[in-house]
Amino acid sequence: MLRFGQGFAVILVLVSLILGGCSQKQQVINELKLENQKLRSEVTALWHITKEQHAQIEQAKKRYELRNTLDIKARSIISALNKGVFGEAEQALLSENVDIQTDRLVFFLDGHTNEILFFENRLDYKRVRQRYYELDEENRFITGYEVALLPGNLSGGEDKRGVLVFIFEEKANEWKLANIEADR
């Protein structure tokens, strides 16, 4: 049999082992809680990154769909500029700030005007190329077309090329041409 002092010592050893084990368990629990917080932060950060990338993908899809749709409209306008004739279909593509005159389009823009002369059937369609397009911060679709006039109809026979920058704006869920700028 154990004596009282020995029994007390055994009990004391057992209690310290139990308390030491509990302390170690608490440390493991605290480490797991910290790891859990880190993982939750990483998941939240990845969720935000995924959401941002999804928005970028949707914006790229919208930009590409607009590129296809507005490319057709821009080419129709280029054809009308070449012929000097804007039928109802082409007129429907123009914003309210555009006036069709006998030899040009006039764009009325915030206190100034911009004019684009008709090409008088001198446009070389083989050399009409879309060079760029973008959907800017102001939700305007901007696209540039390289165009060339046929050299035989020009004085001196020189090749005349430039870039027409088409600016489309969305009005009542419909994209309309708001301006054309010439960039050489």
C-alpha positions in Angstrom: 0.0 0.0 0.0 0.9 3.5 -0.6 1.5 5.8 2.2 -0.2 9.1 2.4 2.9 11.0 1.3 3.5 8.7 -1.6 -0.2 8.8 -2.7 -0.2 12.6 -2.5 2.9 12.7 -4.7 1.3 10.3 -7.2 -1.8 12.5 -7.2 0.3 15.6 -7.6 2.2 14.0 -10.5 -1.1 13.0 -12.2 -2.6 16.5 -11.7 0.5 18.1 -13.2 0.4 15.7 -16.2 -3.3 16.5 -16.7 -2.8 20.2 -16.4 0.3 20.1 -18.6 -1.7 18.2 -21.2 -4.6 20.7 -21.0 -2.1 23.5 -21.4 -0.6 21.8 -24.5 -4.1 21.3 -25.9 -4.9 25.0 -25.4 -1.8 25.9 -27.2 -2.8 23.6 -30.1 -6.3 25.1 -30.1 -4.8 28.6 -30.2 -2.5 27.7 -33.1 -5.5 26.2 -35.0 -7.6 29.3 -34.4 -4.7 31.5 -35.8 -4.3 29.2 -38.8 -8.1 29.3 -39.4 -8.1 33.1 -39.3 -5.2 33.2 -41.8 -7.1 30.8 -44.1 -10.3 32.8 -43.9 -8.3 36.0 -44.8 -6.7 34.2 -47.8 -10.1 32.9 -48.9 -11.6 36.5 -48.7 -8.6 37.9 -50.6 -9.0 35.2 -53.3 -12.8 35.9 -53.5 -12.1 39.6 -54.1 -9.5 38.7 -56.8 -11.9 36.3 -58.5 -14.7 38.9 -58.4 -12.4 41.5 -59.9 -11.2 39.1 -62.6 -14.8 38.2 -63.4 -15.6 41.8 -63.9 -12.6 42.2 -66.2 -13.7 39.2 -68.2 -17.3 40.6 -68.5 -15.9 44.0 -69.6 -13.7 42.3 -72.2 -16.7 40.3 -73.5 -18.7 43.5 -73.7 -15.9 45.4 -75.5 -15.5 42.5 -78.0 -19.3 42.3 -78.7 -19.4 46.0 -79.2 -16.4 45.8 -81.5 -18.3 43.4 -83.7 -21.6 45.3 -83.6 -20.1 48.8 -84.0 -17.6 47.6 -86.7 -20.6 47.0 -88.9 -22.1 50.4 -88.1 -18.8 52.2 -88.7 -18.3 50.5 -92.1 -21.8 51.5 -93.1 -20.9 55.1 -92.1 -17.6 54.9 -94.0 -19.5 53.7 -97.1 -22.0 56.6 -96.8 -19.1 59.0 -96.4 -17.6 57.6 -99.6 -20.9 58.0 -101.6 -21.9 61.2 -99.9 -25.3 59.7 -99.4 -26.8 59.0 -96.0 -30.0 57.0 -96.2 -32.4 56.4 -93.4 -30.4 53.4 -92.1 -27.2 55.5 -92.0 -28.9 58.5 -90.5 -30.3 56.2 -87.7 -26.6 55.5 -86.7 -25.9 59.2 -86.0 -26.3 61.0 -82.7 -28.5 64.1 -82.4 -25.4 66.3 -82.5 -24.6 65.4 -86.1 -25.8 67.4 -89.1 -25.6 66.0 -92.6 -24.7 68.7 -95.1 -24.2 68.5 -98.9 -20.5 67.6 -98.8 -19.8 66.8 -95.1 -20.9 65.7 -91.7 -20.8 68.4 -89.0 -20.5 67.4 -85.4 -21.6 69.9 -82.7 -19.5 69.3 -79.6 -19.5 71.3 -76.4 -19.0 74.7 -77.9 -17.1 73.8 -81.0 -17.7 71.9 -84.3 -15.9 69.2 -86.1 -16.3 68.5 -89.8 -15.6 65.4 -92.0 -15.8 65.9 -95.8 -17.3 63.2 -97.9 -14.8 61.1 -99.9 -16.5 61.6 -103.3 -16.1 57.9 -104.2 -12.3 58.0 -103.8 -12.1 55.6 -100.9 -9.9 52.5 -101.4 -12.0 49.8 -99.7 -9.1 47.3 -99.8 -7.2 49.4 -97.4 -9.9 50.1 -94.8 -8.7 48.5 -91.6 -9.8 48.7 -88.1 -6.6 49.5 -86.1 -7.9 49.7 -82.6 -10.9 49.8 -80.4 -11.6 50.5 -76.7 -14.4 51.1 -74.3 -13.2 54.1 -72.2 -14.0 55.1 -68.6 -16.9 57.3 -69.8 -18.5 54.3 -71.5 -17.7 55.6 -75.0 -16.6 53.2 -77.6 -13.7 54.6 -79.6 -12.3 52.8 -82.7 -9.8 53.9 -85.3 -10.0 52.9 -89.0 -7.1 53.4 -91.4 -8.4 54.6 -94.7 -6.8 55.5 -98.0 -8.1 57.5 -100.9 -7.4 56.2 -104.4 -4.3 57.9 -105.7 -5.5 58.2 -109.3 -8.2 60.8 -108.3 -5.8 63.0 -106.3 -3.7 65.9 -107.7 -0.1 64.7 -108.0 -1.2 61.0 -107.8 0.0 60.7 -104.2 -1.4 58.2 -101.7 -3.4 59.9 -99.1 -3.9 57.9 -95.9 -5.2 58.6 -92.5 -7.0 57.2 -89.5 -10.6 58.1 -88.8 -11.4 57.9 -85.1 -15.1 57.0 -84.5 -16.6 57.8 -81.1 -19.8 56.1 -80.3 -21.9 56.8 -77.3 -24.8 54.8 -75.8 -28.1 56.7 -75.9 -31.3 54.9 -74.7 -29.7 51.5 -75.0 -28.5 52.2 -78.6 -25.0 53.1 -79.7 -24.9 56.2 -81.9 -22.0 57.9 -83.6 -21.2 61.1 -81.7 -18.0 62.2 -83.5 -15.4 61.4 -86.1 -11.9 62.8 -85.7 -9.2 62.6 -88.3 -5.8 61.4 -87.1 -2.9 61.3 -89.6 
